[in-house]
Amino acid sequence: MIKNYLIHLAYAFVSILVLILIVTVFNYFNLMGSGVTSAIKFIVPVGSLFVTSLLLGKKAKKRGILEGLKFGGIFIFIILILNNLILMNSFEVKILIYYVILLVSAMLGSMIGINLKKSDN
């Protein structure tokens, strides 16, 4: 079970890194404005976490909301460690709201994924 979480976490982090790299290259060559870039940098992690938790939910046996909660919690814990210990960023309320949005995205993705699995059978 832990292997399944690690694989999906790797999918999430790789997809976020690749998509953010593409957005950064577009911004560097002035193909997108800074407002669009900041919006996409918000949407990419939320969407990536939603899709990877949807895939995790398809593999889950029951209780998609708990699978999404666990997956989102692990993801947020890793991001929290990176932000606070390595990058030395201060903790703000808007960051807390962003973490809640990420957690809700993971829960919704896993809930939808487990329901898609039931309709496929």
MMTF fields as JSON, N, C-alpha, C and O atoms, coordinates in Angstrom:
{
  "mmtfVersion": "1.0.0",
  "mmtfProducer": "UNKNOWN",
  "numBonds": 483,
  "numAtoms": 484,
  "numGroups": 121,
  "numChains": 1,
  "numModels": 1,
  "chainsPerModel": [1],
  "groupsPerChain": [121],
  "chainIdList": ["A"],
  "bondAtomList": [4, 2, 8, 6, 12, 10, 16, 14, 20, 18, 24, 22, 28, 26, 32, 30, 36, 34, 40, 38, 44, 42, 48, 46, 52, 50, 56, 54, 60, 58, 64, 62, 68, 66, 72, 70, 76, 74, 80, 78, 84, 82, 88, 86, 92, 90, 96, 94, 100, 98, 104, 102, 108, 106, 112, 110, 116, 114, 120, 118, 124, 122, 128, 126, 132, 130, 136, 134, 140, 138, 144, 142, 148, 146, 152, 150, 156, 154, 160, 158, 164, 162, 168, 166, 172, 170, 176, 174, 180, 178, 184, 182, 188, 186, 192, 190, 196, 194, 200, 198, 204, 202, 208, 206, 212, 210, 216, 214, 220, 218, 224, 222, 228, 226, 232, 230, 236, 234, 240, 238, 244, 242, 248, 246, 252, 250, 256, 254, 260, 258, 264, 262, 268, 266, 272, 270, 276, 274, 280, 278, 284, 282, 288, 286, 292, 290, 296, 294, 300, 298, 304, 302, 308, 306, 312, 310, 316, 314, 320, 318, 324, 322, 328, 326, 332, 330, 336, 334, 340, 338, 344, 342, 348, 346, 352, 350, 356, 354, 360, 358, 364, 362, 368, 366, 372, 370, 376, 374, 380, 378, 384, 382, 388, 386, 392, 390, 396, 394, 400, 398, 404, 402, 408, 406, 412, 410, 416, 414, 420, 418, 424, 422, 428, 426, 432, 430, 436, 434, 440, 438, 444, 442, 448, 446, 452, 450, 456, 454, 460, 458, 464, 462, 468, 466, 472, 470, 476, 474, 480, 478],
  "bondOrderList": [1, 1, 1, 1, 1, 1, 1, 1, 1, 1, 1, 1, 1, 1, 1, 1, 1, 1, 1, 1, 1, 1, 1, 1, 1, 1, 1, 1, 1, 1, 1, 1, 1, 1, 1, 1, 1, 1, 1, 1, 1, 1, 1, 1, 1, 1, 1, 1, 1, 1, 1, 1, 1, 1, 1, 1, 1, 1, 1, 1, 1, 1, 1, 1, 1, 1, 1, 1, 1, 1, 1, 1, 1, 1, 1, 1, 1, 1, 1, 1, 1, 1, 1, 1, 1, 1, 1, 1, 1, 1, 1, 1, 1, 1, 1, 1, 1, 1, 1, 1, 1, 1, 1, 1, 1, 1, 1, 1, 1, 1, 1, 1, 1, 1, 1, 1, 1, 1, 1, 1],
  "groupList": [{"groupName": "MET", "atomNameList": ["N", "CA", "C", "O"], "elementList": ["N", "C", "C", "O"], "formalChargeList": [0, 0, 0, 0], "bondAtomList": [1, 0, 2, 1, 3, 2], "bondOrderList": [1, 1, 2], "singleLetterCode": "M", "chemCompType": "L-PEPTIDE LINKING"}, {"groupName": "ILE", "atomNameList": ["N", "CA", "C", "O"], "elementList": ["N", "C", "C", "O"], "formalChargeList": [0, 0, 0, 0], "bondAtomList": [1, 0, 2, 1, 3, 2], "bondOrderList": [1, 1, 2], "singleLetterCode": "I", "chemCompType": "L-PEPTIDE LINKING"}, {"groupName": "LYS", "atomNameList": ["N", "CA", "C", "O"], "elementList": ["N", "C", "C", "O"], "formalChargeList": [0, 0, 0, 0], "bondAtomList": [1, 0, 2, 1, 3, 2], "bondOrderList": [1, 1, 2], "singleLetterCode": "K", "chemCompType": "L-PEPTIDE LINKING"}, {"groupName": "ASN", "atomNameList": ["N", "CA", "C", "O"], "elementList": ["N", "C", "C", "O"], "formalChargeList": [0, 0, 0, 0], "bondAtomList": [1, 0, 2, 1, 3, 2], "bondOrderList": [1, 1, 2], "singleLetterCode": "N", "chemCompType": "L-PEPTIDE LINKING"}, {"groupName": "TYR", "atomNameList": ["N", "CA", "C", "O"], "elementList": ["N", "C", "C", "O"], "formalChargeList": [0, 0, 0, 0], "bondAtomList": [1, 0, 2, 1, 3, 2], "bondOrderList": [1, 1, 2], "singleLetterCode": "Y", "chemCompType": "L-PEPTIDE LINKING"}, {"groupName": "LEU", "atomNameList": ["N", "CA", "C", "O"], "elementList": ["N", "C", "C", "O"], "formalChargeList": [0, 0, 0, 0], "bondAtomList": [1, 0, 2, 1, 3, 2], "bondOrderList": [1, 1, 2], "singleLetterCode": "L", "chemCompType": "L-PEPTIDE LINKING"}, {"groupName": "HIS", "atomNameList": ["N", "CA", "C", "O"], "elementList": ["N", "C", "C", "O"], "formalChargeList": [0, 0, 0, 0], "bondAtomList": [1, 0, 2, 1, 3, 2], "bondOrderList": [1, 1, 2], "singleLetterCode": "H", "chemCompType": "L-PEPTIDE LINKING"}, {"groupName": "ALA", "atomNameList": ["N", "CA", "C", "O"], "elementList": ["N", "C", "C", "O"], "formalChargeList": [0, 0, 0, 0], "bondAtomList": [1, 0, 2, 1, 3, 2], "bondOrderList": [1, 1, 2], "singleLetterCode": "A", "chemCompType": "L-PEPTIDE LINKING"}, {"groupName": "PHE", "atomNameList": ["N", "CA", "C", "O"], "elementList": ["N", "C", "C", "O"], "formalChargeList": [0, 0, 0, 0], "bondAtomList": [1, 0, 2, 1, 3, 2], "bondOrderList": [1, 1, 2], "singleLetterCode": "F", "chemCompType": "L-PEPTIDE LINKING"}, {"groupName": "VAL", "atomNameList": ["N", "CA", "C", "O"], "elementList": ["N", "C", "C", "O"], "formalChargeList": [0, 0, 0, 0], "bondAtomList": [1, 0, 2, 1, 3, 2], "bondOrderList": [1, 1, 2], "singleLetterCode": "V", "chemCompType": "L-PEPTIDE LINKING"}, {"groupName": "SER", "atomNameList": ["N", "CA", "C", "O"], "elementList": ["N", "C", "C", "O"], "formalChargeList": [0, 0, 0, 0], "bondAtomList": [1, 0, 2, 1, 3, 2], "bondOrderList": [1, 1, 2], "singleLetterCode": "S", "chemCompType": "L-PEPTIDE LINKING"}, {"groupName": "THR", "atomNameList": ["N", "CA", "C", "O"], "elementList": ["N", "C", "C", "O"], "formalChargeList": [0, 0, 0, 0], "bondAtomList": [1, 0, 2, 1, 3, 2], "bondOrderList": [1, 1, 2], "singleLetterCode": "T", "chemCompType": "L-PEPTIDE LINKING"}, {"groupName": "GLY", "atomNameList": ["N", "CA", "C", "O"], "elementList": ["N", "C", "C", "O"], "formalChargeList": [0, 0, 0, 0], "bondAtomList": [1, 0, 2, 1, 3, 2], "bondOrderList": [1, 1, 2], "singleLetterCode": "G", "chemCompType": "PEPTIDE LINKING"}, {"groupName": "PRO", "atomNameList": ["N", "CA", "C", "O"], "elementList": ["N", "C", "C", "O"], "formalChargeList": [0, 0, 0, 0], "bondAtomList": [1, 0, 2, 1, 3, 2], "bondOrderList": [1, 1, 2], "singleLetterCode": "P", "chemCompType": "L-PEPTIDE LINKING"}, {"groupName": "ARG", "atomNameList": ["N", "CA", "C", "O"], "elementList": ["N", "C", "C", "O"], "formalChargeList": [0, 0, 0, 0], "bondAtomList": [1, 0, 2, 1, 3, 2], "bondOrderList": [1, 1, 2], "singleLetterCode": "R", "chemCompType": "L-PEPTIDE LINKING"}, {"groupName": "GLU", "atomNameList": ["N", "CA", "C", "O"], "elementList": ["N", "C", "C", "O"], "formalChargeList": [0, 0, 0, 0], "bondAtomList": [1, 0, 2, 1, 3, 2], "bondOrderList": [1, 1, 2], "singleLetterCode": "E", "chemCompType": "L-PEPTIDE LINKING"}, {"groupName": "ASP", "atomNameList": ["N", "CA", "C", "O"], "elementList": ["N", "C", "C", "O"], "formalChargeList": [0, 0, 0, 0], "bondAtomList": [1, 0, 2, 1, 3, 2], "bondOrderList": [1, 1, 2], "singleLetterCode": "D", "chemCompType": "L-PEPTIDE LINKING"}],
  "groupTypeList": [0, 1, 2, 3, 4, 5, 1, 6, 5, 7, 4, 7, 8, 9, 10, 1, 5, 9, 5, 1, 5, 1, 9, 11, 9, 8, 3, 4, 8, 3, 5, 0, 12, 10, 12, 9, 11, 10, 7, 1, 2, 8, 1, 9, 13, 9, 12, 10, 5, 8, 9, 11, 10, 5, 5, 5, 12, 2, 2, 7, 2, 2, 14, 12, 1, 5, 15, 12, 5, 2, 8, 12, 12, 1, 8, 1, 8, 1, 1, 5, 1, 5, 3, 3, 5, 1, 5, 0, 3, 10, 8, 15, 9, 2, 1, 5, 1, 4, 4, 9, 1, 5, 5, 9, 10, 7, 0, 5, 12, 10, 0, 1, 12, 1, 3, 5, 2, 2, 10, 16, 3],
  "groupIdList": [1, 2, 3, 4, 5, 6, 7, 8, 9, 10, 11, 12, 13, 14, 15, 16, 17, 18, 19, 20, 21, 22, 23, 24, 25, 26, 27, 28, 29, 30, 31, 32, 33, 34, 35, 36, 37, 38, 39, 40, 41, 42, 43, 44, 45, 46, 47, 48, 49, 50, 51, 52, 53, 54, 55, 56, 57, 58, 59, 60, 61, 62, 63, 64, 65, 66, 67, 68, 69, 70, 71, 72, 73, 74, 75, 76, 77, 78, 79, 80, 81, 82, 83, 84, 85, 86, 87, 88, 89, 90, 91, 92, 93, 94, 95, 96, 97, 98, 99, 100, 101, 102, 103, 104, 105, 106, 107, 108, 109, 110, 111, 112, 113, 114, 115, 116, 117, 118, 119, 120, 121],
  "secStructList": [7, 2, 2, 2, 2, 2, 2, 2, 2, 2, 2, 2, 2, 2, 2, 2, 2, 2, 2, 2, 2, 2, 2, 2, 2, 2, 2, 2, 6, 6, 1, 1, 7, 2, 2, 2, 2, 2, 2, 2, 2, 2, 2, 2, 2, 2, 2, 2, 2, 2, 2, 2, 2, 2, 2, 2, 2, 2, 2, 7, 1, 1, 7, 2, 2, 2, 2, 2, 2, 2, 2, 2, 2, 2, 2, 2, 2, 2, 2, 2, 2, 0, 0, 0, 0, 0, 1, 7, 7, 7, 7, 7, 2, 2, 2, 2, 2, 2, 2, 2, 2, 2, 2, 2, 2, 2, 2, 2, 2, 2, 2, 2, 2, 2, 2, 2, 2, 2, 2, 2, 7],
  "xCoordList": [0.82, 0.0, 0.865, 0.545, 1.949, 2.839, 3.491, 3.709, 3.797, 4.394, 3.447, 3.884, 2.171, 1.163, 1.143, 1.068, 1.209, 1.255, 2.521, 2.464, 3.653, 4.916, 4.933, 5.448, 4.373, 4.313, 3.447, 3.823, 2.309, 1.425, 1.994, 1.774, 2.713, 3.402, 4.464, 4.632, 5.178, 6.185, 5.522, 6.034, 4.379, 3.639, 3.241, 3.369, 2.766, 2.325, 3.481, 3.368, 4.594, 5.721, 6.346, 6.726, 6.461, 7.04, 6.13, 6.609, 4.831, 3.924, 3.933, 3.88, 3.998, 4.067, 5.352, 5.326, 6.467, 7.742, 7.774, 8.248, 7.28, 7.296, 6.375, 6.761, 5.167, 4.226, 4.697, 4.543, 5.261, 5.777, 6.986, 7.17, 7.802, 8.941, 8.455, 9.015, 7.424, 6.871, 6.302, 6.52, 5.582, 5.008, 6.119, 6.009, 7.176, 8.29, 8.996, 9.393, 9.155, 9.771, 8.889, 9.391, 7.577, 6.67, 6.736, 6.695, 6.836, 6.939, 8.279, 8.342, 9.332, 10.659, 10.685, 11.302, 10.024, 9.992, 8.82, 8.498, 8.191, 7.085, 5.911, 5.27, 5.633, 4.464, 3.224, 2.102, 3.427, 2.323, 2.637, 3.799, 1.602, 1.777, 2.029, 1.842, 2.451, 2.76, 1.498, 1.557, 0.369, -0.879, -1.337, -1.796, -1.209, -1.572, -0.627, -1.053, 0.651, 1.641, 1.374, 1.461, 1.055, 0.787, -0.497, -0.582, -1.487, -2.717, -2.453, -2.971, -1.658, -1.341, -0.483, -0.632, 0.403, 1.223, 0.381, 0.809, -0.79, -1.728, -2.539, -2.785, -2.95, -3.83, -3.096, -3.678, -1.842, -1.1, -0.994, -1.319, -0.559, -0.511, -1.884, -2.024, -2.886, -4.232, -4.729, -5.259, -4.56, -4.99, -4.188, -4.743, -2.895, -2.043, -2.404, -2.463, -2.642, -3.03, -4.406, -4.645, -5.305, -6.627, -6.522, -7.147, -5.733, -5.616, -4.911, -5.347, -3.832, -3.128, -3.963, -3.9, -4.728, -5.591, -6.778, -7.314, -7.198, -8.228, -7.714, -8.433, -6.477, -5.875, -5.695, -5.881, -5.341, -5.213, -6.569, -6.672, -7.601, -8.943, -9.444, -10.202, -9.023, -9.418, -8.823, -9.416, -7.669, -7.023, -7.47, -7.201, -8.137, -8.565, -9.739, -10.492, -9.877, -10.959, -12.222, -13.331, -12.063, -13.223, -12.781, -11.591, -13.77, -13.576, -12.591, -11.474, -13.032, -12.2, -11.837, -10.755, -12.722, -12.436, -11.244, -10.44, -11.135, -9.993, -8.7, -7.638, -8.788, -7.601, -7.105, -5.906, -8.036, -7.666, -7.128, -6.2, -7.702, -7.234, -5.814, -4.973, -5.556, -4.206, -3.209, -2.12, -3.583, -2.683, -2.41, -1.263, -3.466, -3.292, -2.507, -1.704, -2.726, -1.971, -0.487, 0.347, -0.156, 1.261, 1.879, 2.994, 1.148, 1.639, 1.863, 2.9, 0.903, 1.017, 2.141, 2.853, 2.309, 3.402, 4.755, 5.638, 4.923, 6.183, 6.398, 7.498, 5.36, 5.475, 5.743, 6.525, 5.111, 5.331, 6.776, 7.389, 7.311, 8.721, 9.63, 10.552, 9.368, 10.2, 10.124, 11.145, 8.927, 8.761, 9.378, 10.052, 9.156, 9.579, 11.024, 11.717, 11.482, 12.828, 13.9, 14.967, 13.616, 14.633, 14.621, 15.673, 13.458, 13.369, 13.236, 13.362, 12.98, 12.849, 11.754, 11.904, 10.644, 9.516, 8.708, 8.587, 8.167, 7.326, 5.929, 5.52, 5.21, 3.863, 2.853, 2.859, 1.974, 0.962, -0.412, -0.527, -1.438, -2.805, -3.127, -3.815, -2.647, -2.955, -2.299, -2.819, -1.184, -0.56, -1.408, -1.549, -1.97, -2.861, -4.103, -4.547, -4.656, -5.816, -5.439, -6.232, -4.241, -3.768, -3.628, -3.976, -3.129, -3.017, -4.375, -4.539, -5.357, -6.715, -7.293, -7.966, -7.032, -7.494, -6.846, -7.516, -5.562, -4.886, -5.487, -5.68, -5.78, -6.358, -7.757, -8.083, -8.573, -9.909, -9.827, -10.627, -8.863, -8.676, -8.316, -8.827, -7.451, -7.07, -8.258, -8.459, -9.035, -10.198, -11.238, -11.784, -11.519, -12.497, -12.031, -12.82, -10.75, -10.212, -10.322, -10.688, -10.014, -10.094, -11.535, -11.826, -12.424, -13.842, -14.394, -15.125, -14.053, -14.511, -13.857, -14.504, -12.579, -11.872, -12.479, -12.615, -12.843, -13.432, -14.825, -15.238, -15.542, -16.85, -16.72, -17.573, -15.668, -15.43, -15.092, -15.474, -14.373, -14.017, -15.268, -15.384, -16.207, -17.433, -18.298, -18.977, -18.28, -19.089, -18.432, -19.123, -17.092, -16.415, -16.724, -16.752, -16.957, -17.197, -18.546, -18.909],
  "yCoordList": [-1.195, 0.0, 1.261, 2.239, 1.234, 2.402, 2.613, 3.748, 1.515, 1.606, 2.321, 3.107, 2.052, 2.692, 4.206, 4.98, 4.625, 6.058, 6.705, 7.803, 6.04, 6.595, 6.748, 7.735, 5.774, 5.866, 7.047, 7.804, 7.204, 8.312, 9.663, 10.669, 9.698, 10.941, 11.307, 12.479, 10.308, 10.57, 11.099, 12.029, 10.514, 11.022, 12.486, 13.309, 12.794, 14.158, 15.143, 16.191, 14.808, 15.736, 15.892, 17.0, 14.813, 14.902, 15.703, 16.533, 15.467, 16.226, 17.709, 18.562, 18.021, 19.427, 20.068, 21.181, 19.383, 19.942, 20.158, 21.194, 19.205, 19.336, 20.47, 21.289, 20.517, 21.561, 22.96, 23.917, 23.077, 24.376, 24.788, 25.971, 23.825, 24.129, 24.66, 25.62, 24.044, 24.507, 25.914, 26.761, 26.164, 27.491, 28.529, 29.65, 28.157, 29.078, 29.411, 30.556, 28.432, 28.678, 29.61, 30.527, 29.375, 30.275, 31.689, 32.654, 31.823, 33.136, 33.79, 35.003, 33.007, 33.544, 34.155, 35.199, 33.516, 34.023, 34.972, 35.27, 35.44, 36.405, 35.919, 36.709, 34.625, 34.082, 34.151, 34.006, 34.371, 34.523, 35.704, 36.024, 36.331, 37.423, 36.892, 35.704, 37.767, 37.34, 36.946, 36.078, 37.57, 37.205, 35.808, 35.044, 35.48, 34.143, 33.114, 32.029, 33.451, 32.532, 32.24, 31.088, 33.253, 33.021, 32.216, 31.408, 32.424, 31.633, 30.177, 29.274, 29.943, 28.572, 27.894, 26.695, 28.633, 28.045, 27.69, 26.885, 28.268, 27.869, 26.652, 25.749, 26.633, 25.586, 24.261, 23.198, 24.306, 23.08, 22.123, 20.947, 22.553, 21.594, 21.063, 19.89, 21.926, 21.486, 20.438, 19.402, 20.701, 19.75, 18.465, 17.379, 18.583, 17.395, 16.52, 15.297, 17.127, 16.368, 15.726, 14.61, 16.432, 15.88, 14.642, 13.618, 14.735, 13.623, 12.427, 11.291, 12.661, 11.538, 10.89, 9.675, 11.669, 11.053, 10.353, 9.398, 10.816, 10.108, 8.724, 7.731, 8.666, 7.377, 6.497, 5.282, 7.101, 6.352, 5.832, 4.71, 6.636, 6.222, 5.061, 4.224, 5.001, 3.87, 2.562, 1.499, 2.629, 1.426, 1.092, -0.004, 2.01, 1.789, 0.823, 0.694, 0.155, -0.818, -0.188, -0.541, 0.737, 1.394, 2.711, 2.973, 3.526, 4.811, 5.733, 5.966, 6.24, 7.12, 8.406, 8.951, 8.902, 10.146, 9.988, 10.908, 8.822, 8.587, 8.41, 8.85, 7.761, 7.605, 8.975, 9.251, 9.824, 11.175, 12.005, 12.793, 11.833, 12.558, 12.138, 12.977, 10.834, 10.356, 10.825, 11.292, 10.701, 11.098, 12.6, 13.031, 13.389, 14.836, 15.239, 16.17, 14.552, 14.845, 14.569, 15.352, 13.455, 13.14, 14.184, 14.65, 14.547, 15.546, 16.89, 17.524, 17.321, 18.597, 18.558, 19.547, 17.429, 17.296, 17.465, 18.142, 16.859, 16.992, 18.437, 18.971, 19.065, 20.462, 21.372, 22.318, 21.098, 21.886, 21.772, 22.768, 20.567, 20.366, 21.151, 21.833, 21.055, 21.767, 23.281, 23.967, 23.794, 25.244, 25.783, 26.813, 25.104, 25.661, 25.34, 26.19, 24.153, 23.788, 24.115, 24.625, 23.825, 24.026, 25.452, 26.087, 25.96, 27.294, 28.406, 29.582, 28.046, 28.998, 30.039, 31.202, 29.612, 30.515, 30.619, 29.65, 31.781, 31.956, 31.419, 31.312, 31.086, 30.519, 31.647, 32.484, 31.673, 32.705, 32.062, 30.866, 32.866, 32.365, 31.949, 30.949, 32.69, 32.332, 31.007, 30.296, 30.664, 29.361, 28.26, 27.18, 28.526, 27.559, 27.313, 26.173, 28.36, 28.221, 27.411, 26.594, 27.627, 26.877, 25.389, 24.531, 25.085, 23.691, 23.04, 21.865, 23.789, 23.262, 22.978, 21.967, 23.866, 23.651, 22.397, 21.614, 22.199, 20.989, 19.736, 18.73, 19.797, 18.649, 18.324, 17.155, 19.334, 19.126, 18.574, 17.721, 19.057, 18.548, 17.067, 16.301, 16.659, 15.252, 14.404, 13.302, 14.905, 14.15, 13.99, 12.902, 15.059, 14.981, 14.046, 13.265, 14.125, 13.251, 11.793, 10.961, 11.473, 10.088, 9.612, 8.456, 10.472, 10.092, 9.824, 8.854, 10.664, 10.454, 9.209, 8.452, 8.99, 7.817, 6.516, 5.574, 6.445, 5.208, 4.99, 3.846, 6.047, 5.902, 5.527, 4.816, 5.993, 5.592, 4.11, 3.428, 3.617, 2.199, 1.346, 0.307, 1.785, 1.017, 1.017, 0.03, 2.109, 2.156, 1.39, 0.969, 1.194, 0.407, -1.071, -1.774, -1.559, -2.997, -3.396, -4.568],
  "zCoordList": [0.0, 0.0, 0.0, -0.676, 0.751, 0.792, -0.569, -0.993, -1.246, -2.578, -3.536, -4.377, -3.412, -4.255, -4.028, -4.982, -2.752, -2.443, -2.992, -3.545, -2.846, -3.325, -4.844, -5.37, -5.537, -6.995, -7.418, -8.313, -6.788, -7.149, -6.714, -7.39, -5.61, -5.224, -6.245, -6.583, -6.735, -7.768, -9.031, -9.653, -9.423, -10.578, -10.368, -11.275, -9.18, -8.893, -8.971, -9.607, -8.324, -8.316, -9.694, -10.073, -10.444, -11.793, -12.712, -13.485, -12.64, -13.503, -13.139, -14.025, -11.857, -11.45, -11.948, -12.472, -11.791, -12.24, -13.75, -14.216, -14.508, -15.968, -16.419, -17.253, -15.873, -16.285, -15.867, -16.625, -14.682, -14.247, -15.086, -15.371, -15.477, -16.352, -17.699, -18.227, -18.251, -19.527, -19.387, -20.253, -18.312, -18.077, -17.902, -18.399, -17.203, -16.995, -18.308, -18.523, -19.175, -20.481, -21.313, -21.962, -21.293, -22.011, -21.455, -22.218, -20.155, -19.536, -19.876, -20.076, -19.943, -20.255, -21.651, -21.864, -22.589, -23.962, -24.206, -25.356, -23.154, -23.199, -24.044, -24.737, -23.985, -24.662, -23.781, -24.267, -22.486, -21.531, -20.626, -20.374, -20.154, -19.207, -17.81, -17.544, -16.926, -15.566, -14.789, -13.918, -15.095, -14.429, -14.805, -13.956, -16.086, -16.552, -15.955, -15.559, -15.889, -15.341, -13.873, -13.448, -13.102, -11.682, -11.488, -10.563, -12.341, -12.247, -12.601, -11.944, -13.629, -14.031, -12.97, -12.732, -12.336, -11.271, -10.047, -9.219, -9.925, -8.873, -9.304, -8.505, -10.557, -11.061, -11.27, -11.052, -11.683, -12.004, -10.815, -10.981, -9.624, -8.511, -8.099, -7.754, -8.137, -7.765, -8.764, -8.364, -10.038, -11.065, -11.043, -11.206, -10.843, -10.785, -9.599, -9.724, -8.463, -7.278, -7.471, -7.008, -8.153, -8.436, -9.323, -9.043, -10.391, -11.335, -10.701, -10.884, -9.961, -9.355, -8.246, -8.063, -7.52, -6.513, -7.162, -6.599, -8.341, -9.086, -9.488, -9.372, -9.958, -10.308, -9.069, -9.136, -7.96, -6.708, -6.257, -5.762, -6.425, -6.052, -6.886, -6.396, -8.157, -8.998, -8.488, -8.673, -7.853, -7.329, -5.907, -5.416, -5.255, -3.873, -3.835, -4.801, -2.711, -2.569, -1.991, -2.393, -1.057, -0.465, 0.162, 0.337, 0.493, 1.181, 0.463, 0.927, -0.661, -1.466, -0.751, -0.972, 0.103, 0.805, 1.749, 1.903, 2.375, 3.264, 2.485, 2.928, 1.315, 0.477, 0.015, 0.037, -0.402, -0.817, 0.331, 0.149, 1.511, 2.691, 3.059, 3.385, 3.003, 3.311, 2.259, 2.594, 0.987, -0.095, -0.058, -0.179, 0.109, 0.203, 1.43, 1.373, 2.543, 3.763, 3.607, 4.062, 2.965, 2.718, 1.795, 2.031, 0.743, -0.205, 0.479, 0.284, 1.274, 1.972, 2.996, 3.169, 3.676, 4.643, 3.954, 4.48, 2.79, 2.053, 1.612, 1.75, 1.087, 0.658, 1.856, 1.751, 2.975, 4.191, 4.667, 5.054, 4.637, 5.007, 4.071, 4.52, 2.764, 1.791, 1.985, 1.937, 2.201, 2.346, 3.63, 3.61, 4.729, 6.011, 6.377, 6.935, 6.079, 6.499, 5.46, 5.803, 4.206, 3.182, 2.651, 2.564, 2.297, 1.712, 2.741, 2.4, 4.002, 5.11, 4.87, 5.243, 4.243, 4.044, 5.329, 6.078, 5.571, 6.756, 6.462, 5.306, 7.523, 7.389, 7.402, 8.305, 6.388, 6.268, 6.119, 5.853, 6.293, 6.199, 4.763, 4.557, 3.775, 2.386, 2.003, 1.143, 2.612, 2.368, 2.994, 2.419, 4.162, 4.807, 3.945, 3.812, 3.368, 2.482, 1.248, 0.778, 0.723, -0.429, -0.086, -0.898, 1.095, 1.526, 1.676, 1.348, 2.169, 2.29, 0.9, 0.702, -0.057, -1.432, -2.014, -2.688, -1.765, -2.234, -1.611, -2.293, -0.327, 0.367, -0.165, -0.374, -0.382, -0.926, -2.347, -2.73, -3.128, -4.477, -4.465, -5.282, -3.555, -3.451, -3.005, -3.514, -2.068, -1.593, -2.692, -2.873, -3.426, -4.507, -5.615, -6.146, -5.963, -7.0, -6.62, -7.45, -5.392, -4.945, -4.844, -5.151, -4.424, -4.358, -5.755, -5.958, -6.701, -8.077, -8.66, -9.383, -8.352, -8.861, -8.382, -9.163, -7.126, -6.614, -7.202, -7.391, -7.486, -8.13, -9.604, -10.136, -10.267, -11.657, -11.736, -12.687, -10.734, -10.706, -10.585, -11.235, -9.749, -9.56, -10.821, -11.104, -11.574, -12.788, -13.932, -14.859, -13.889, -14.919, -14.807, -15.818, -13.593, -13.386, -13.833, -13.73]
}
